[in-house]
Amino acid sequence: MDKIFLSIIIFFLAINAAAFFIMIFDKSQSRKAGAGRISEGTLFFMATFFGSVGVFLGMLASRHKTNKLHFILGIPMLAVENCALLYLIYSYISS
């Protein structure tokens, strides 16, 4: 397997694993009164910075932010953008 492709896959998996666990953490914090929370802006920033799949899977696994339309529509759109951008980066680097 191409080393560049493998590096991109590992990078993508690591960021999405972190995003997934941050969504789970935020859901657990939402159940506690006065607990520190992760802002929606931070969650969207993670999704924009290649973590959209992890944020989306975290949404589904914990049923967190699933009533907010901007999450339901925005995160999948960012997932498409993330995949397209990773493909462009791989195409540029490998050529």
GIRA-V29657 format. One record per residue. N is the residue number from 0. SS is DSSP state (H for helix, E for strand, - for the rest). Layout:
n=<N	N>
ss=<SS	SS>
//
This chain:
n=<0	1	2	3	4	5	6	7	8	9	10	11	12	13	14	15	16	17	18	19	20	21	22	23	24	25	26	27	28	29	30	31	32	33	34	35	36	37	38	39	40	41	42	43	44	45	46	47	48	49	50	51	52	53	54	55	56	57	58	59	60	61	62	63	64	65	66	67	68	69	70	71	72	73	74	75	76	77	78	79	80	81	82	83	84	85	86	87	88	89	90	91	92	93	94>
ss=<-	-	H	H	H	H	H	H	H	H	H	H	H	H	H	H	H	H	H	H	H	H	H	H	H	H	H	H	H	H	-	-	-	-	-	-	-	-	-	H	H	H	H	H	H	H	H	H	H	H	H	H	H	H	H	H	H	H	H	H	H	H	-	-	-	-	-	-	H	H	H	H	H	H	H	H	H	H	H	H	H	H	H	H	H	H	H	H	H	H	H	H	H	H	->
//
